[in-house]
C-alpha cells in the first residue's frame, strides 16, 4: 500500500500539517490501496507561497520561451519513462482499463507537453503597433499570468492535469496542483517527473485533499488564476469564490452530449462508434454521447445497434489486457447511476440492455452497459449528466426538432452521424456547443476545446489554451524612442 503524509512544495516532499488522511479505494477490488494527506489551510498556504516565490524571483517566468520548451520536453521524457507505473496506479485508483490508462494517463499527457513546447518555441512575447490615439507606438507584451491553481477531476486524472499544466508552464506560470481526492496517489508520480526533468524548485507544487483544500486554494491571495475540471455544481462554487476575489476562473464542467443520427446514417457503423463514446471509461467521460437522437422511423434499428455494442463489452479486471470496461470509480458513483436509471424507468423509460450489476465479478463497483428506450427530452435522465455507461435513445420527427433537442441542455459537445458530411456540417453550424464531431468525436490538441453555459467557461488545447495563462500589457512609446523586439 502506498501511503503519503506529505505535500510537495519548493521542490521537495514536506510533511503535511494535517493529522487526517484520505484512503484511496480500488474500485475493482474494494480494497484500500493507499492514503494521502487531507490538506488543511497551512498546507495550501505553504504550497502557494512556494509557487509565489518561484514566480516572483523570475527564474521561470523570465526564462526564454525556448528554454521553457526544452524543460517541457524533458518532462515529457520523464513521464514517458513512468508510463507503466502511472497507468497501473490510475487503474488501481479509479478502474480505467489498463490499455486505455496507458493512452490517457501517459501517451496523451506527453503529447500535450510536446505540443505546448513547440508552441512556446514559436511564441512572440512582444509586438509593436502604430498608435491610433497619439503619435508614437505601443509595445504589446504577453506576460505570464502568475501563480496558477489547477484543480482537476478524477475521470482522466493525469491527462486533465496536463491539459492545464502544459500551457500554464509554457506561458511561464508556476503551479499548485490539487488533484481529485480519489486519484491523488498518481499525482506524486508527477512530482517525481518534475524533479527528474530538473525544474526549478517551486515551479510545480502539489496539495491533496477534499473540496475544502480546493476552496482554500482558489481563495488564496497568492493565486492569480484558477483552473477547475469537475461537476457543474462544484464549478459554480469555485467560480463564486474567484468572482469574490476578482481572479479569472477557467471551468471545464459536465455534459450530457447529444448524438444526432440522421436518416441516411449507416447504423451499423454509427452504433459501433457510439458504443465506444458512450460506454468507454465506463461512461465516465464528460463528452459521452449519452443522448442519442434518432429519426422515429429508424428508432428500433438504432436501439438494436446500440444493444449489439453493449453485449460486446468485456467487463472485468481492469488490469487485464482483454477488459474493455472496468468498474465505476466508486460505490457512490455506481449508486448514483443506479438511481438515475431507476428514475428514468419510473418516468416511463424501458431497459432493453443492462441496467444492473453483473453477476461477475462479484466484488467491485461494476455496472452493465445499459440502453434505455422510450426516453423523452423532459425526463430527468435526459437532462442531467449520468456519468455512467448509459445510452438514452430519444426519437425525433424532423431535423429541426433534433437540433432543438441538442441545443436544450449542456453546451459541451455534440455529434452528427450521416452519409452526407456536408449536411452534417450544416447541422454543426446550428448547434450551440463548444465542440462538434461529424461522423466522429475526437478532441484535437491543436484546436480549442471547451463548453458553454453549464458546461463551463474557458478553453483547453490549441494556442487558445495557452492564451488563458498569458496577460497583455501595453507600453506606450513616443516616436522618438527606439525599440527593438525581444
C-alpha positions in Angstrom: 0.0 0.0 0.0 1.2 3.5 -0.9 0.9 6.0 1.9 1.9 9.6 1.8 1.9 12.1 4.6 3.5 14.9 2.6 2.6 17.7 0.3 5.1 18.7 -2.4 6.4 22.3 -2.2 9.6 24.1 -3.1 10.9 21.1 -4.9 10.6 18.5 -2.1 8.2 16.5 -0.1 7.2 18.3 3.1 5.2 16.8 6.0 1.6 17.8 6.0 0.2 19.7 8.9 -3.0 17.7 8.8 -3.5 14.7 11.0 -6.1 13.4 8.7 -5.7 11.2 5.6 -7.8 10.2 2.6 -8.0 6.5 2.0 -7.8 5.5 -1.7 -10.0 2.5 -2.6 -9.5 0.3 -5.6 -13.0 0.2 -7.2 -12.4 -3.2 -8.8 -11.5 -4.9 -5.5 -12.9 -2.6 -2.8 -9.6 -2.7 -1.1 -7.6 0.3 0.3 -4.5 0.7 -1.9 -3.1 3.9 -0.4 -3.6 7.1 1.5 -2.8 10.8 1.1 -3.0 13.8 3.4 -6.3 15.7 3.7 -4.5 19.0 3.4 -5.5 22.0 5.6 -5.0 25.7 5.2 -1.4 25.6 6.4 -0.5 23.1 3.7 -2.2 25.1 1.0 -0.5 28.3 2.2 2.9 26.6 2.1 2.4 25.4 -1.5 1.1 28.7 -2.7 3.9 30.6 -1.1 6.4 28.3 -2.7 4.8 28.9 -6.1 4.7 32.6 -5.4 8.4 32.8 -4.6 9.3 30.8 -7.7 7.2 33.1 -9.9 8.3 36.4 -8.3 12.1 35.6 -8.4 11.8 35.3 -12.2 13.7 32.1 -12.6 10.9 30.6 -14.6 8.7 33.5 -15.7 11.6 35.4 -17.3 13.2 32.4 -18.8 13.1 32.4 -22.6 10.1 30.5 -24.1 12.7 28.2 -25.9 14.2 27.3 -22.5 10.8 26.6 -21.0 10.1 24.4 -24.1 13.2 22.4 -23.5 12.1 21.8 -19.9 8.6 20.6 -21.1 10.3 18.2 -23.5 12.4 16.8 -20.6 9.2 16.5 -18.5 7.5 14.5 -21.3 10.5 12.1 -21.4 10.4 11.8 -17.6 6.7 11.0 -17.7 7.1 8.6 -20.6 9.7 6.7 -18.5 7.0 6.2 -15.9 4.2 5.1 -18.3 3.5 1.7 -16.8 3.7 2.9 -13.2 1.4 5.8 -13.9 -1.1 3.8 -15.9 -1.3 1.0 -13.4 -1.7 3.4 -10.5 -4.6 5.3 -12.1 -6.2 2.0 -12.9 -6.0 1.0 -9.3 -7.4 4.4 -8.2 -10.4 4.7 -10.5 -10.7 1.5 -12.6 -9.9 2.6 -16.1 -8.9 -0.4 -18.2 -5.1 -0.6 -18.4 -4.9 -0.2 -22.2 -6.9 3.0 -22.0 -5.0 4.1 -19.0 -1.7 3.9 -20.8 -3.1 6.1 -23.6 -4.9 8.7 -21.4 -2.5 8.9 -18.5 0.9 8.7 -20.2 0.8 8.9 -24.0 -1.7 11.7 -24.2 -0.1 13.9 -21.5 3.3 13.5 -23.2 1.8 14.6 -26.5 0.2 17.6 -24.8 3.6 18.6 -23.3 5.4 18.4 -26.6 2.6 20.3 -28.4 3.0 23.2 -26.0 6.7 23.0 -26.1 6.6 23.6 -29.8 4.1 26.5 -29.4 6.4 28.1 -26.8 9.4 28.0 -29.2 7.3 29.9 -31.8 5.8 32.3 -29.3 6.3 36.1 -29.8 6.2 37.8 -26.4 6.2 41.4 -27.8 4.8 43.1 -30.8 4.7 46.8 -31.9 1.7 48.6 -33.2 1.4 52.1 -34.6 -0.6 54.1 -32.0 -4.1 55.3 -33.0 -4.6 57.9 -30.3 -1.1 59.6 -30.3 2.0 60.0 -32.4 4.0 57.0 -31.4 3.9 53.3 -30.9 2.5 50.7 -28.5 4.5 47.7 -27.5 2.1 44.9 -26.5 3.7 42.4 -24.2 2.3 38.9 -23.4 3.3 38.2 -19.9 2.7 35.1 -17.7 -0.5 35.4 -15.6 1.3 34.4 -12.4 0.6 31.5 -9.9 -2.0 29.1 -11.4 -4.1 26.8 -9.2 -5.1 23.7 -11.2 -7.9 21.7 -9.6 -8.6 18.5 -11.5 -11.2 15.8 -11.8 -10.8 12.0 -11.3 -12.0 10.5 -14.5 -8.9 11.2 -16.6 -6.6 12.4 -13.8 -3.2 12.8 -15.5 -4.5 14.0 -18.9 -6.8 16.6 -17.3 -3.9 17.8 -15.2 -1.6 18.3 -18.1 -4.3 19.9 -20.3 -3.7 22.9 -18.0 -0.2 22.3 -16.6 1.4 22.2 -20.0 0.0 25.5 -21.4 0.5 27.3 -18.0 4.1 26.2 -17.8 4.8 27.1 -21.4 3.4 30.6 -20.7 5.7 31.0 -17.7 3.3 30.4 -14.8 4.1 28.5 -11.7 1.6 25.8 -10.4 -0.1 24.4 -7.4 -2.0 21.2 -8.4 -4.9 19.9 -6.3 -5.9 16.5 -7.8 -9.3 14.9 -7.1 -9.2 13.2 -3.7 -9.8 9.7 -5.2 -7.0 9.9 -7.7 -4.3 11.6 -5.6 -1.7 8.8 -5.5 -0.8 9.2 -9.2 -0.1 12.9 -8.7 3.0 12.1 -6.7 4.4 10.5 -9.9 4.1 13.9 -11.5 6.3 15.3 -8.7 8.9 12.7 -9.4 8.8 13.6 -13.1 9.3 17.3 -12.4 12.3 16.5 -10.3 13.7 14.2 -12.9 13.2 16.9 -15.5 15.2 19.4 -13.4 12.5 22.0 -13.0 13.4 24.9 -10.6 12.1 24.3 -7.1 8.6 25.8 -6.6 7.5 25.8 -10.2 5.4 22.7 -9.5 3.7 22.2 -6.2 1.1 19.6 -5.0 -1.5 19.5 -2.3 -4.0 16.7 -1.8 -7.3 16.9 0.0 -11.1 17.5 -0.2 -13.2 20.3 -1.6 -12.1 22.3 1.5 -8.5 22.3 0.2 -9.8 23.3 -3.3 -11.7 26.2 -1.8 -8.7 27.4 0.2 -6.5 27.2 -2.9 -9.0 29.2 -5.1 -9.4 31.8 -2.3 -5.7 32.3 -1.5 -4.5 35.8 -2.3 -1.2 34.4 -3.7 -3.1 32.6 -6.5 -3.6 34.7 -9.7 -5.7 32.3 -11.9 -7.7 29.2 -11.2 -8.5 26.2 -13.5 -11.1 23.7 -12.4 -12.4 20.5 -14.0 -15.3 18.6 -12.5 -19.1 18.7 -12.0 -21.1 21.8 -12.7 -22.2 22.3 -9.1 -18.7 22.4 -7.8 -17.7 24.6 -10.7 -20.2 27.2 -9.8 -18.9 27.2 -6.2 -15.3 27.7 -7.4 -16.5 30.4 -9.8 -18.2 32.2 -6.9 -15.0 32.2 -4.9 -13.0 33.5 -7.8 -15.6 36.2 -8.5 -15.4 37.5 -5.0 -11.6 37.6 -5.3 -11.7 39.2 -8.8 -9.5 36.5 -10.3 -10.1 34.6 -13.5 -11.5 31.1 -13.4 -11.4 28.6 -16.3 -14.0 25.9 -15.8 -14.3 22.5 -17.6 -17.5 21.1 -16.4 -20.0 18.4 -17.1 -22.0 17.4 -20.2 -25.0 15.4 -21.4 -23.9 15.4 -25.0 -26.3 14.7 -27.9 -25.6 12.4 -30.9 -27.8 13.4 -33.8 -28.3 10.4 -36.0 -29.7 11.4 -39.4 -32.0 9.3 -41.6 -29.2 8.5 -44.1 -26.7 7.2 -41.5 -25.1 3.8 -41.7 -26.5 2.5 -38.4 -24.0 -0.4 -38.1 -21.0 1.9 -38.2 -22.9 4.6 -36.1 -23.8 2.1 -33.4 -20.2 0.9 -33.2 -18.8 4.4 -32.9 -21.4 5.5 -30.4 -20.8 2.4 -28.3 -17.2 3.4 -27.8 -18.2 7.0 -27.0 -21.0 6.1 -24.6 -19.5 3.0 -22.8 -15.8 3.9 -22.9 -14.2 4.5 -19.4 -17.5 3.1 -18.0 -19.3 6.2 -19.4 -17.3 8.4 -17.1 -16.4 10.9 -19.8 -17.8 14.5 -19.9 -18.4 14.3 -23.7 -20.0 10.8 -23.7 -22.8 10.9 -26.3 -25.4 9.6 -23.9 -28.4 11.3 -25.6 -28.9 9.5 -28.8 -31.4 11.3 -31.1 -32.7 9.2 -33.9 -35.5 9.6 -36.5 -38.6 7.8 -35.3 -38.8 5.6 -38.4 -35.3 4.2 -37.6 -35.7 4.1 -33.9 -35.8 0.3 -33.5 -32.8 -0.2 -35.8 -30.6 2.2 -33.8 -31.7 0.7 -30.4 -30.7 -2.7 -31.7 -27.3 -1.4 -33.0 -26.5 0.1 -29.5 -27.7 -3.1 -27.8 -25.4 -5.1 -30.0 -22.5 -3.0 -28.9 -23.4 -3.2 -25.2 -23.3 -7.0 -25.3 -19.9 -7.0 -26.8 -18.4 -5.1 -23.9 -16.0 -7.2 -21.8 -16.5 -6.4 -18.1 -13.8 -7.5 -15.7 -10.5 -6.9 -14.0 -9.2 -3.5 -15.4 -5.6 -4.7 -15.2 -6.4 -7.4 -17.7 -5.5 -6.5 -21.3 -8.7 -8.1 -22.6 -11.0 -6.0 -20.4 -12.9 -3.2 -22.2 -14.9 -1.9 -19.2 -13.8 -1.7 -15.7 -15.8 -0.6 -12.6 -17.3 2.7 -11.9 -14.9 4.8 -9.9 -16.6 4.5 -6.5 -19.6 3.0 -4.7 -21.2 6.4 -4.6 -20.8 6.8 -8.4 -22.4 3.4 -9.0 -25.3 4.2 -6.6 -25.8 7.5 -8.4 -26.0 5.8 -11.8 -28.4 3.2 -10.5 -30.6 5.9 -9.0 -30.7 7.7 -12.4 -31.7 4.6 -14.3 -34.4 3.8 -11.7 -35.7 7.4 -12.1 -35.8 7.0 -15.8 -37.7 3.7 -15.6 -40.1 5.3 -13.1 -40.8 8.1 -15.7 -41.6 5.6 -18.4 -38.2 4.6 -20.0 -37.5 0.9 -20.8 -34.3 -1.0 -20.1 -33.5 -3.1 -23.2 -30.0 -4.0 -22.2 -28.1 -3.9 -19.0 -29.5 -1.8 -16.2 -28.0 -3.9 -13.3 -24.8 -5.1 -11.6 -23.2 -8.0 -13.5 -23.1 -11.5 -11.9 -19.3 -11.4 -12.2 -17.0 -10.0 -10.9 -18.7 -10.3 -7.5 -16.6 -7.6 -5.9 -16.1 -4.2 -7.2 -18.3 -1.3 -8.3 -19.3 -2.8 -11.7 -22.4 -1.9 -13.7 -23.5 -3.3 -17.0 -23.6 -1.1 -20.1 -27.2 0.0 -20.4 -29.5 1.0 -23.2 -32.8 2.8 -22.4 -35.6 3.3 -24.9 -38.8 5.2 -24.6 -36.9 8.2 -23.3 -38.3 11.7 -23.8 -36.4 15.0 -23.6 -38.4 16.0 -20.5 -37.1 13.1 -18.4 -34.5 13.8 -15.8 -32.2 11.1 -17.2 -32.2 13.0 -20.5 -31.5 16.4 -18.8 -28.9 15.5 -16.1 -25.4 14.3 -16.5 -25.3 10.5 -16.0 -21.5 9.9 -15.9 -22.0 6.2 -16.3 -22.4 3.6 -19.1 -26.0 4.5 -20.1 -27.4 5.3 -23.5 -30.7 7.1 -23.7 -32.5 6.7 -27.1 -34.8 9.6 -28.0 -36.9 9.8 -31.1 -37.5 12.9 -33.3 -39.8 13.7 -36.2 -37.7 16.4 -38.0 -34.2 17.6 -38.4 -35.1 20.9 -36.9 -36.6 19.2 -33.8 -33.3 17.2 -33.4 -31.3 20.4 -33.4 -33.6 21.9 -30.9 -33.2 18.9 -28.6 -29.4 19.0 -28.9 -29.4 22.7 -28.0 -31.6 22.2 -25.0 -29.2 21.4 -22.1 -25.5 21.3 -21.6 -23.2 23.1 -24.1 -20.1 20.9 -24.2 -20.3 18.7 -27.2 -22.4 17.1 -29.8 -22.1 14.9 -32.9 -24.0 14.1 -36.1 -24.0 10.8 -38.0 -24.8 11.0 -41.6 -24.0 9.7 -45.1 -23.6 13.3 -46.3 -20.8 15.2 -44.4 -21.9 18.5 -45.9 -25.3 18.0 -44.4 -23.5 17.2 -41.1 -21.5 20.4 -41.3 -24.7 22.4 -41.8 -26.1 20.9 -38.5 -22.8 21.7 -36.8 -23.3 25.4 -37.6 -26.7 25.3 -36.0 -25.8 23.7 -32.7 -24.8 25.7 -29.6 -21.9 23.7 -28.2 -18.2 24.2 -27.8 -17.1 21.2 -29.8 -18.8 19.1 -32.5 -18.0 16.0 -34.5 -19.2 14.9 -37.9 -19.2 11.1 -38.0 -16.6 11.0 -35.2 -15.7 12.7 -32.0 -12.0 13.1 -31.2 -10.7 16.2 -29.3 -7.8 17.8 -31.2 -4.8 19.1 -29.3 -4.3 21.8 -31.9 -7.8 23.2 -31.6 -9.8 25.0 -28.8 -11.9 22.6 -26.7 -14.4 23.8 -24.1 -18.0 24.2 -23.2 -20.8 26.8 -22.9 -23.3 27.5 -20.2 -23.5 24.8 -17.6 -20.6 23.0 -19.3 -18.2 25.7 -18.3 -16.2 28.7 -19.5 -12.7 28.7 -20.8 -10.6 26.8 -23.3 -8.2 23.8 -23.3 -5.9 22.9 -26.1 -4.7 24.8 -29.1 -2.9 28.2 -28.9 -6.1 29.5 -27.1 -5.3 27.1 -24.2 -2.0 29.0 -23.6 -3.6 32.4 -24.1 -5.5 31.9 -20.8 -2.2 31.9 -18.9 -0.9 35.0 -20.6 -1.9 38.5 -19.8 -1.4 41.5 -22.1 0.5 44.7 -21.1 0.5 47.8 -23.4 3.6 50.0 -23.2 3.1 53.4 -24.9 6.1 55.0 -26.6 6.6 58.3 -28.3 8.0 58.3 -31.8 11.4 59.5 -30.6 12.0 56.4 -28.5 13.8 53.5 -30.3 12.5 50.0 -29.6 13.9 46.6 -30.6 11.8 43.5 -30.2 12.9 40.7 -28.0 
